[in-house]
Amino acid sequence: MSKQVFSDPSSPITLHHHVYRGDDRLRVALVGHPNSGKSTIFHAVASTRYRTGKLSGTHKPYAECPVQIGVDEIHLVDLPGLSSLRGLTGDDLEALKYLLWGDARPLISRHERSEPPAPFPRPDVLVQVIDASALQQSLELSLELSELGLPVVIALNMMDEAHRKGIEIDIHTLSEKLGAPVIPTVALKGHGLEKLFERVLQSGRDPVCPLPQPPSPHIQQWANRLHKEIDRPDIQQAFSIPANMLTMNLLEHDNYLRSEIKHHFPDVAPGIHALREQADRVLPRTLSEEVKADRHHRAMSLFHAVVHNVHKPKISWEDRMDMLFLHPHWGLVGSLAVFAAVLFMVFEVSTGLDAISSAKLAAMISAWQPDTATGVVGRAIADGLIGLIGIVVPYMLPLVLMLVALEESGIMHRIAFVVDRFFHTIGLHGRVAVPFLLGLGCNVPAIAATRGLTSGRDRVVASLLITFVPCSARSAVVLALGAKYLGATGVFLLFILSLLVIALLGRLLSHRYPEISPGLIQEIPSYAWPKVRPLLSSTWQRTRDIVTIVLPLLVGGSIVLALLQFMGGDLVINTALAPVTTWTLGLPMVLGVPILFGILRKELSLVMIYQALGTFEVGQVLDWIQISTFLVFLLFYIPCISTFAVMVKVIGRKDALFSVVLSIGVALIVALAVRFFLTGISLFSS
């Protein structure tokens, strides 16, 4: 039976298989040796916040959270490290009990503490995480996991480290011999995670347990005899353990299961004891030692069948690129280099394009100073169209084209993976890196790009924060005034302040929107040269809102504000905004109009400042504290009307209006704090 899932109200998707969602999530547990990379995989796909706890009565921590995979969701649990399922005691035993029973208590366990090992059910699928560079240490655990009666997917992790050591693993043969899918991964770099969890979903829908891994014949005969001793329905029901696992654990003299047999089935215990004594007399070593040695021998035989060493492994150019972009430390350097290139595009290349496009058009009509209402409307329409050209040609198209090219090449996905940890600190996923970068050019396509986020909560929070990203128009004002009167250090501190405000707001907004978004698996595609047709198509998809939404608002807003000024409304505006400009910010009252014009287009604020003050030498009218205060206020207050219109479309009117209130509040608080701080410094220095 098909099931419909609506990822977008306008585009229903029909799926012909069961979909895991909500309470019906697939339960998946990560198991493996300590330091195999379990926690690295967990944190690579985990949500921004996840639940942690300790297995009942132990100091063994676990972590769990929902993770979204396409339209499906899984409940992922990162268990404490386990080196074996045999002979466990103390804290390690509780981890085994969870794998066996989850939050249930079988008959043999009901005399123990009331709470189960963990507050969630037994997993549906196990993911064994193996360090590929030390494969032989984990294969014994693989043989034991095959006895649990659960589907197992093996994540052969740290493949890059294995390759560096010259270790080549035959993935197909290993999977064939174990009867379980084996997926090579490099969790630290995000490689293979998408394929891993797709295989996990497939194992959940079509559960197939690993192939039975019987012991050697001289051990199997004793296993058969022991199985006859315990092959009773009441014992199977009381233990609720796969029969083969119960047999092999008792054969190896597992203290926990042996004591439970003795306590609950005293009539069976003597027979088991007699069988063990007989085996100890016949075998060269004790039965327990023989079982351990046999398992170790089978694991080593499997290891030698699938592994061979290469004297001088070749390192491809893709590996060398990943050393730059996905390295735990160098990856940040590579990301910063890309950010620097983007900033260069915004502040250098775009300035040149602006000079030969909108600047020339503006110069052509600068002499047109109409003195009639009709002429004022015509000039306003021309200003609106030139303003659109000034946004799209120098800033929008080059920036979006560059970012789409980075996405098509696979570089942007790697940057998103590396900066994921930073975005987690402000309650978002690394996938929002692209919209935030777009915001450096213009907030309009940046907010439109958040529609690609699967979580509605993340979409809202990202959109609210993007309005505080200094777009090219805001940056132009900051650079024009700040660079001249505050110096390079002052401009740098203004942008650092912007980053700090975004980080702090991200933390605060996580309390307003407390729901935990499911984790996301970030795809790390292969490197590729961008193709022209997809490049242009994606660029159009991200900039078309400029034509459909921004153009009417720019033209209409220009007409309204031009008529206000024509009819002498600027005095009314300045007087109405005096509580903000004069009382709060300590600025001349005439700066009210530039503030209002900033709602239409931020870059108009700069022109209006010169007009309002009657001079291009702003430093003659405003001191450095006033300039700093004014720039901080312009940096944060109200998103422009075009940005607001796109926000209404993407996150709804309620949250868009909240964004307006939030930006006004933040701009006033931060600007006021900067004013008092700088005034204090000035008084102290004098």
C-alpha positions in Angstrom: 0.0 0.0 0.0 1.4 3.4 -0.9 1.8 6.2 1.6 1.8 9.9 0.8 4.2 12.2 2.5 4.1 16.0 1.9 7.5 17.5 2.1 6.0 20.6 0.5 2.3 21.4 0.4 2.5 22.0 -3.3 4.4 18.9 -4.3 3.0 15.6 -2.9 5.4 12.6 -3.1 4.0 9.1 -3.4 6.1 6.4 -1.7 5.6 2.7 -2.2 7.1 1.5 1.0 6.7 2.0 4.7 7.9 5.4 6.0 9.5 5.7 9.4 8.3 8.8 11.2 7.4 10.0 14.7 6.8 7.2 17.2 7.3 4.7 14.4 11.0 5.7 13.9 13.5 2.9 13.1 15.6 2.3 16.2 19.3 2.1 15.5 22.2 1.5 17.9 25.9 2.2 17.2 28.1 -0.5 18.8 31.8 -1.1 18.6 35.2 -1.0 20.3 36.2 2.2 22.1 37.9 4.8 19.7 36.4 3.1 16.6 34.6 6.3 15.7 31.1 5.6 17.0 30.7 9.0 18.6 32.2 10.7 15.6 29.5 9.2 13.4 26.9 10.1 16.0 27.9 13.8 16.2 28.3 14.0 12.4 24.6 13.3 12.0 23.1 14.3 15.4 20.7 17.2 15.9 21.9 20.5 17.4 20.8 19.2 20.8 20.5 15.6 21.8 19.7 13.7 24.9 22.3 12.0 27.1 22.1 9.7 30.1 23.8 6.8 31.7 22.8 3.1 31.6 20.9 2.3 34.8 23.2 2.0 37.8 26.4 2.6 35.8 28.8 5.3 34.8 28.5 4.3 31.2 27.1 7.3 29.2 24.9 7.0 26.1 23.5 9.6 23.7 20.4 9.5 21.6 18.5 11.7 19.1 16.2 11.5 16.1 18.0 11.7 12.7 16.2 12.5 9.4 17.1 10.6 6.3 15.0 11.9 3.4 11.4 11.5 4.5 12.3 8.9 7.1 13.5 9.3 10.6 15.5 7.0 12.8 16.1 7.0 16.6 19.9 6.8 16.9 21.7 5.6 20.0 25.4 5.9 20.7 26.2 3.1 23.2 29.3 2.9 25.4 32.2 1.1 23.8 32.0 -2.7 23.8 34.9 -5.0 23.0 33.0 -8.3 23.4 29.6 -9.7 24.3 31.1 -12.5 26.4 31.9 -12.7 30.1 30.7 -9.1 30.7 30.3 -7.8 34.3 29.4 -4.6 36.0 28.8 -1.6 33.8 29.5 -3.4 30.5 26.8 -5.9 31.3 24.1 -3.3 31.2 25.0 -2.4 27.6 24.5 -6.0 26.6 21.2 -6.1 28.5 20.0 -3.2 26.4 21.0 -5.0 23.2 19.1 -8.0 24.4 16.0 -6.5 25.9 15.9 -2.7 25.5 13.5 -1.2 28.1 11.9 -4.6 28.9 12.7 -7.0 31.6 12.6 -10.8 30.9 11.7 -13.2 33.7 15.3 -13.9 34.7 15.9 -10.2 35.1 12.9 -9.1 37.1 14.5 -9.6 40.5 17.1 -6.9 39.6 16.6 -3.2 39.9 13.2 -1.9 38.7 14.4 0.3 35.9 15.6 -1.1 32.6 19.2 -0.4 31.3 17.9 2.4 29.0 14.5 4.2 28.7 13.9 3.1 25.1 13.2 -0.2 23.3 15.7 -2.6 21.9 17.2 -1.5 18.6 15.8 -2.7 15.3 19.2 -2.5 13.5 22.8 -2.5 14.8 25.6 -0.5 13.2 28.9 -1.9 14.2 31.6 0.7 13.8 35.0 -0.8 13.0 38.4 1.0 12.8 39.5 -0.2 9.4 43.1 0.4 10.3 42.8 -2.2 13.1 40.3 -4.6 11.6 41.5 -7.7 13.3 40.5 -6.4 16.7 36.9 -6.0 15.7 36.1 -9.1 13.8 35.6 -11.2 16.9 32.9 -8.8 18.0 31.4 -9.1 14.5 31.1 -12.9 15.0 29.4 -12.4 18.4 27.0 -9.8 17.1 25.8 -12.3 14.5 24.2 -14.3 17.4 22.0 -11.4 18.6 19.3 -12.1 16.0 19.3 -8.5 14.8 20.2 -7.0 11.3 23.7 -5.6 11.4 25.3 -3.0 9.1 29.0 -2.6 9.4 30.6 0.9 9.1 34.2 0.3 8.1 35.4 3.5 9.5 38.7 5.4 9.2 39.3 4.1 5.7 41.7 7.0 5.0 43.9 6.0 7.9 43.9 2.4 6.7 44.8 3.5 3.2 47.6 5.7 4.6 49.0 2.6 6.4 48.9 0.6 3.2 46.0 -1.6 4.3 43.7 -2.6 1.5 40.4 -4.3 2.4 38.2 -6.4 0.1 34.9 -4.9 1.0 32.8 -7.3 -1.1 34.5 -10.5 0.3 34.2 -9.2 3.9 30.5 -8.5 3.4 29.9 -11.9 1.7 31.6 -13.9 4.5 29.8 -12.0 7.3 26.5 -11.9 5.5 26.1 -8.3 6.4 26.5 -5.1 4.4 29.8 -3.4 4.8 30.0 0.4 4.1 33.4 2.1 4.0 33.3 5.5 5.8 35.5 8.3 7.0 33.3 9.8 9.7 35.6 12.6 10.5 35.3 13.8 6.9 31.7 12.8 6.3 32.5 10.3 3.7 30.1 7.3 3.3 27.6 8.4 6.0 24.7 9.0 3.6 25.2 5.5 2.0 25.6 4.0 5.5 22.3 5.2 6.7 20.5 4.5 3.5 21.6 0.9 4.0 20.4 1.0 7.6 16.9 2.0 6.3 17.0 -0.8 3.8 18.0 -3.3 6.5 15.0 -2.1 8.6 12.6 -2.5 5.8 14.0 -5.9 4.7 15.6 -7.3 7.8 18.2 -9.9 7.2 20.5 -11.1 10.0 24.2 -11.8 9.4 25.1 -15.3 8.4 25.5 -17.8 11.2 29.1 -18.1 12.1 29.4 -21.6 13.6 32.4 -22.6 15.7 34.9 -25.2 14.6 33.6 -28.9 14.5 35.4 -29.8 17.8 33.6 -27.0 19.6 30.3 -27.4 17.7 29.8 -30.9 19.1 29.9 -29.6 22.7 27.6 -26.8 21.7 25.1 -29.3 20.4 25.2 -31.3 23.6 24.8 -28.2 25.7 21.9 -27.0 23.5 20.0 -30.2 24.3 20.3 -29.5 28.0 18.7 -26.1 27.7 16.3 -26.6 24.8 13.2 -26.1 26.8 10.4 -23.5 26.1 10.4 -22.3 29.7 14.1 -21.5 29.5 13.8 -19.8 26.2 10.9 -17.7 27.4 12.6 -16.8 30.7 15.9 -15.7 29.1 14.4 -14.2 25.9 17.8 -14.6 24.2 18.5 -16.2 20.8 19.2 -19.9 21.5 22.6 -20.0 19.8 23.8 -17.0 21.8 22.6 -18.5 25.1 24.4 -21.8 24.2 27.7 -20.2 23.2 27.7 -17.9 26.3 27.1 -20.8 28.6 29.7 -22.8 26.8 32.2 -20.0 27.5 31.2 -20.0 31.2 29.4 -16.6 31.2 29.1 -15.8 34.9 25.8 -13.8 34.6 23.9 -16.3 32.5 25.3 -19.2 34.5 24.2 -17.7 37.8 20.7 -17.0 36.4 20.4 -20.6 35.2 21.5 -21.8 38.7 19.0 -19.5 40.4 15.9 -20.0 38.1 16.5 -23.6 36.8 18.5 -25.5 39.5 17.5 -28.8 37.9 19.5 -27.8 34.7 22.6 -26.5 36.3 24.1 -29.9 37.3 23.9 -31.2 33.8 25.7 -28.1 32.4 28.4 -28.4 35.0 28.9 -32.1 34.3 29.2 -31.4 30.6 31.8 -28.7 31.2 33.9 -31.0 33.4 33.8 -33.7 30.8 34.9 -31.3 28.1 37.8 -30.0 30.3 39.1 -33.5 30.6 38.9 -34.3 26.9 40.1 -31.0 25.4 43.8 -29.7 25.5 42.6 -26.6 27.3 39.5 -25.7 29.3 36.3 -25.4 27.3 36.2 -21.7 27.9 39.7 -21.2 26.6 39.1 -23.4 23.6 36.0 -21.4 22.7 37.9 -18.1 22.9 40.8 -19.5 20.9 38.5 -20.9 18.2 36.7 -17.5 17.9 40.0 -15.7 17.7 41.3 -18.2 15.0 38.1 -17.7 12.9 38.4 -13.9 13.1 42.1 -14.0 12.1 41.3 -16.3 9.2 38.7 -13.9 8.0 41.1 -11.0 8.4 43.8 -12.6 6.3 41.2 -13.5 3.6 40.1 -9.9 3.1 43.2 -7.8 3.9 46.4 -7.3 2.0 49.1 -4.7 2.4 50.4 -2.2 -0.2 53.9 -1.0 0.1 53.5 2.6 -1.2 49.8 3.6 -1.3 48.9 6.3 -3.9 47.3 9.5 -2.6 44.8 10.9 -5.2 44.3 14.6 -5.8 40.8 14.2 -4.3 42.4 12.9 -1.1 44.8 15.9 -1.1 41.8 18.3 -1.5 40.0 16.6 1.4 43.1 17.1 3.5 42.5 20.8 3.0 38.8 21.0 3.2 37.8 18.2 5.6 40.8 18.0 7.9 39.8 18.6 11.6 42.0 21.6 11.8 43.1 22.5 8.2 39.5 22.3 7.1 38.8 25.5 8.9 41.7 27.2 7.1 40.3 26.0 3.8 36.8 27.2 4.7 38.2 30.6 5.7 40.0 30.8 2.4 36.7 30.3 0.6 35.0 32.9 2.9 37.9 35.3 2.0 37.3 34.7 -1.7 33.6 35.4 -1.2 34.3 38.6 0.7 36.7 39.6 -2.1 33.9 39.1 -4.6 31.5 41.2 -2.6 33.8 44.1 -1.7 36.2 44.3 -4.6 34.8 42.7 -7.8 31.3 43.9 -7.1 32.5 47.5 -6.5 34.0 47.5 -10.0 30.8 46.0 -11.5 28.7 48.6 -9.7 30.9 51.4 -11.2 30.1 50.3 -14.7 26.5 49.5 -14.2 24.2 51.2 -11.8 26.6 54.0 -10.9 26.7 55.1 -14.5 23.0 55.0 -14.8 22.6 57.0 -11.6 25.1 59.6 -12.9 23.0 59.8 -16.1 19.9 60.8 -14.3 21.5 62.8 -11.5 20.8 66.1 -13.2 17.1 65.3 -13.4 15.7 67.1 -10.4 11.9 67.3 -11.1 9.8 69.9 -9.4 6.3 68.5 -10.2 4.6 65.5 -8.6 4.6 63.7 -12.0 8.3 64.2 -12.4 9.0 63.1 -8.9 7.1 59.8 -9.5 9.0 59.3 -12.7 12.3 59.9 -11.0 11.3 57.5 -8.2 10.5 54.8 -10.7 13.9 55.3 -12.4 15.6 55.2 -8.9 13.8 52.0 -8.1 14.9 50.3 -11.4 18.5 51.5 -11.0 18.4 50.3 -7.4 17.4 46.8 -8.7 20.2 46.8 -11.2 22.6 48.0 -8.4 21.6 45.0 -6.3 21.4 42.3 -9.0 24.3 43.0 -11.4 27.2 43.9 -9.1 26.3 41.9 -6.0 23.7 39.3 -6.5 24.6 37.5 -9.7 28.3 37.2 -9.2 27.9 36.1 -5.6 25.1 33.5 -6.3 27.0 32.3 -9.4 30.1 31.8 -7.3 28.3 30.0 -4.5 26.4 27.7 -6.9 29.7 26.8 -8.6 31.1 25.9 -5.2 28.1 23.7 -4.5 28.3 22.0 -7.9 32.0 21.4 -7.4 31.4 19.7 -4.0 33.4 22.2 -2.1 30.5 23.9 -0.4 29.3 20.6 1.0 32.6 20.1 2.7 32.6 23.6 4.1 29.1 23.0 5.5 30.4 19.7 7.1 33.4 21.5 8.7 31.5 24.5 10.1 28.7 22.2 11.4 30.2 22.3 14.9 30.1 26.1 15.0 26.5 26.2 13.8 25.5 23.6 16.4 26.6 26.1 19.1 23.9 28.5 17.9 21.3 25.8 17.5 21.6 25.2 13.7 23.0 22.6 11.3 26.0 23.2 9.1 23.7 23.1 6.1 22.8 26.7 6.7 26.3 27.8 5.7 25.2 28.4 2.1 22.3 30.7 3.0 24.5 32.6 5.5 27.1 33.1 2.8 24.5 34.3 0.4 23.5 36.8 3.0 26.8 38.6 2.6 25.5 39.6 -0.9 21.9 40.1 -0.2 19.5 38.7 2.5 16.7 38.1 0.0 18.1 35.0 -1.8 19.7 33.9 1.5 16.3 33.6 3.2 14.8 32.1 0.1 17.6 29.4 0.2 16.5 28.4 3.7 13.5 26.7 2.0 15.9 23.8 1.3 16.1 23.1 5.1 13.9 20.1 6.0 13.1 21.3 9.6 10.6 24.2 9.9 12.2 25.2 13.2 15.6 25.5 11.5 14.1 27.4 8.6 12.6 30.0 11.0 15.7 30.4 13.2 18.1 30.6 10.2 15.9 33.3 8.5 15.8 35.3 11.7 19.5 35.2 12.1 20.3 35.9 8.4 18.7 39.3 8.8 21.6 40.2 11.0 24.2 39.1 8.4 25.8 42.3 7.0 24.6 42.3 3.4 26.5 44.1 0.7 24.3 47.2 1.0 24.9 47.4 4.8 28.6 46.7 4.3 28.8 49.4 1.7 27.6 52.0 4.3 29.9 50.6 7.0 32.9 50.7 4.6 32.1 54.1 3.3 31.8 55.8 6.7 33.7 53.4 8.9 36.9 53.0 6.8 37.2 56.8 6.5 36.5 57.9 10.1 37.1 54.7 12.3 39.9 53.1 10.4 40.4 49.4 9.4 40.3 48.4 13.1 37.0 50.0 13.6 35.4 48.3 10.6 36.9 45.0 11.7 35.4 45.4 15.1 32.0 46.2 13.7 31.9 43.0 11.7 33.2 41.0 14.7 30.3 42.5 16.7 27.9 41.3 14.1 29.2 37.8 14.4 29.0 37.9 18.2 25.4 39.2 18.0 24.4 36.4 15.6 26.0 33.8 17.9 24.3 35.2 21.0 20.9 35.5 19.3 21.2 31.9 18.0 21.5 30.7 21.6 18.6 32.9 22.8 16.4 31.8 19.9 16.9 28.2 20.8 14.9 28.9 23.9 12.1 30.5 21.9 12.1 27.6 19.6 13.0 24.7 21.9 11.9 21.8 19.9 14.7 19.4 18.9 15.2 19.2 15.2 16.2 15.8 13.9 19.8 15.3 12.9 20.7 15.5 9.2 23.1 13.5 7.2 25.3 15.9 5.1 26.1 14.4 1.8 29.8 14.7 0.8 29.7 14.3 -3.0 32.7 13.7 -5.2 34.5 16.6 -6.7 33.3 17.8 -10.1 33.6 20.6 -12.5 30.5 22.7 -12.6 28.4 22.3 -15.7 27.0 25.5 -17.4 23.3 24.5 -17.7 22.8 23.4 -14.1 24.9 26.3 -12.9 22.7 28.9 -14.7 19.5 27.1 -13.7 20.3 27.1 -10.0 21.4 30.7 -10.2 18.0 31.7 -11.7 16.1 29.6 -9.1 17.9 31.6 -6.3 17.5 35.0 -7.8 14.1 35.0 -9.4 12.5 36.3 -6.2 14.2 39.6 -7.0 12.0 40.0 -10.1 8.8 38.7 -8.7 9.0 40.3 -5.2 11.7 42.9 -4.8 11.1 44.9 -8.0 7.5 46.0 -7.2 8.5 46.9 -3.7 11.6 48.9 -4.7 9.6 50.9 -7.3 6.5 51.3 -5.0 8.6 52.2 -2.0 10.6 54.8 -3.9 7.5 56.4 -5.1 6.0 56.7 -1.6 9.1 58.1 0.0 9.8 60.5 -2.9 6.3 61.9 -2.6 6.7 62.3 1.2 9.9 64.3 0.7 8.3 66.3 -2.1 5.4 67.3 0.1 7.7 68.3 3.0 7.0 65.2 5.0 10.7 64.8 5.9 10.2 67.2 8.9 7.4 65.1 10.1 9.5 62.0 9.8 12.5 63.5 11.6 10.2 64.7 14.4 8.5 61.3 14.8 11.8 59.5 14.9 13.5 62.0 17.4 13.0 59.6 20.4 15.3 57.1 18.5 17.8 59.4 16.8 18.2 62.2 19.4 17.1 60.8 22.7 18.4 57.3 22.5 21.3 57.3 20.0 22.5 60.9 20.6 22.4 61.7 16.9 21.1 64.8 15.0 17.4 64.7 14.5 17.8 65.2 10.7 19.1 61.6 10.5 15.5 60.3 10.9 14.9 60.3 7.1 18.0 58.2 6.3 16.9 55.7 8.9 13.5 55.5 7.3 14.9 55.2 3.8 17.0 52.3 5.1 13.8 50.2 5.4 13.4 50.5 1.6 17.1 50.0 0.6 20.0 50.1 3.0 22.4 51.7 0.5 20.0 54.7 0.2 20.9 55.5 3.8 24.4 56.6 2.8 23.1 59.1 0.2 20.4 60.4 2.5 23.0 61.0 5.3 25.0 63.3 3.0 21.8 65.1 2.0 20.5 65.4 5.6 23.8 66.7 7.0 24.4 68.9 4.0 28.0 67.7 3.5 30.0 64.8 2.3 32.4 65.4 5.2 30.4 63.6 7.9 33.2 63.9 10.4 32.7 67.6 10.5 29.2 67.2 11.9 29.4 63.8 13.8 32.1 62.7 16.2 33.6 59.2 16.2 31.2 58.0 18.9 28.2 59.2 17.0 29.4 57.6 13.8 30.1 54.3 15.6 26.7 54.4 17.2 24.9 55.2 13.9 26.7 52.4 12.0 25.9 49.8 14.7 22.3 50.8 14.6 22.2 50.6 10.7 24.0 47.2 10.9 21.2 45.6 12.9 17.9 47.4 12.6 14.9 46.4 10.5 15.5 44.1 7.5 14.7 46.0 4.3 11.2 45.8 2.9 12.4 43.3 0.2 13.8 41.0 2.9 10.6 41.3 4.9 8.5 40.3 1.9 10.5 37.2 1.3 10.4 36.3 5.0 6.6 36.4 4.9 6.7 34.0 2.0 9.2 31.6 3.6 8.4 31.6 7.3 5.0 33.3 7.6 3.7 36.7 8.7 3.9 36.0 12.4 7.6 35.2 12.5 8.4 37.9 9.9 6.8 40.5 12.2 8.7 39.1 15.1 11.9 39.6 13.1 11.1 43.3 12.8 10.5 43.6 16.5 13.7 41.6 17.2 15.8 43.7 14.9 14.6 47.0 16.3 15.2 45.8 19.9 18.7 44.4 19.1 19.7 47.5 17.2 18.6 49.8 20.0 20.2 47.8 22.8 23.5 47.1 21.0 23.8 50.7 19.7 23.0 52.1 23.1 25.5 49.8 24.7 28.2 50.8 22.2 27.4 54.5 22.8 27.8 54.3 26.5 30.9 52.0 26.2 32.7 54.4 23.9 31.6 57.4 25.9 33.1 55.8 29.0 36.3 55.1 27.1 36.5 58.7 25.9 35.9 60.1 29.4 38.5 57.7 30.9 41.1 58.5 28.3 40.6 62.3 28.7 
